[in-house]
């Protein structure tokens, strides 16, 4: 379950949006700290510990994409981006800067609460040990489930929570093809409200971090029209 009393940084310069979103969050037992521009968001993040950041893209002083980028240099806190309707560029840019999820305006309070609870659950799970899963080794890549650590050619590779979960799901069953919807359900519990293309962005990030040549991958393969798979136990 999502942790009651979690502290959420809510970053939006519109008073009406702050009011609309703060009420259900506090009703669910969360502490909400507001910020009305990008610089104020960074300042408040430096002053307190937060369990989740809800971050609008369009902000004064520093936009949400830049705030997300700076937060990712110092923390793996879950970040939900709020984007304008139909603005695919903002969605992709937010994910590329390390956002875990995004919600397109306008959205329902029910959807918002669902996304927040899912993000907090993921945040609570980070660092927990599966307990019984042995490390997976494939070529020069090692996936250590207990430590949630990735090593490539003996060097540690930093992955976000979502990137690790996608890689772990694929690598646990080498050769098995996962659709985008299956991966969304694995990570978020369901694929409701979520664009399957979110998975594509995270796969691209993983390839950039793990593959010598992202266009000729060794580990993560696209199955056209279906989804993705990890390399077979026997070398592809």
DAFENRA-V211117 format. One record per helix or strand of 2 or more residues. SS is the DSSP state (hx for helix, st for strand). FROM is the first residue (numbers start at 0). LEN is the number of residues. If there is no record, write none. Layout:
SS | FROM | LEN
SS | FROM | LEN
//
This chain:
st | 6 | 5
hx | 14 | 13
st | 30 | 5
hx | 37 | 10
st | 51 | 5
hx | 63 | 9
st | 77 | 6
hx | 87 | 9
st | 100 | 4
hx | 108 | 17
st | 135 | 3
st | 140 | 4
st | 148 | 4
st | 154 | 3
hx | 160 | 12
st | 177 | 2
hx | 179 | 9
hx | 196 | 14
st | 219 | 4
st | 226 | 4
//
